[in-house]
Amino acid sequence: MESGISKILHVHLAGLKDNYIPGDLSPTRRYFARDVIQPEITAQHGLIQVPKGPGLGVEVDEDALKYFAIDHPIIDGGTRFGAKHEFD
């Protein structure tokens, strides 16, 4: 199962010409009572509208993301959990 963030990407990809194998194109409520995007993905008469806004056309629901997250690490300037990490 995928959250709305990746599912809305599949909606965009399915809307492209010659895309024969789209990913999960189910409405949000098929698997989740609440998702991490707004507006949620809905189907009307078997069709899902491709959002027209900037980016993927949806907003991340920060409260839902915090609710579902197991951990809340903060990554800032190469430090994580207070320890310095060097990245190659």
Secondary structure as GFF3:
##gff-version 3
##sequence-region A 1 88
A	DSSP	alpha_helix	4	14	.	.	.	ID=ss1
A	DSSP	three_ten_helix	28	30	.	.	.	ID=ss2
A	DSSP	beta_strand	37	38	.	.	.	ID=ss3
A	DSSP	beta_strand	59	60	.	.	.	ID=ss4
A	DSSP	alpha_helix	62	68	.	.	.	ID=ss5
A	DSSP	beta_strand	75	76	.	.	.	ID=ss6
A	DSSP	beta_strand	79	80	.	.	.	ID=ss7
A	DSSP	beta_strand	83	84	.	.	.	ID=ss8
###
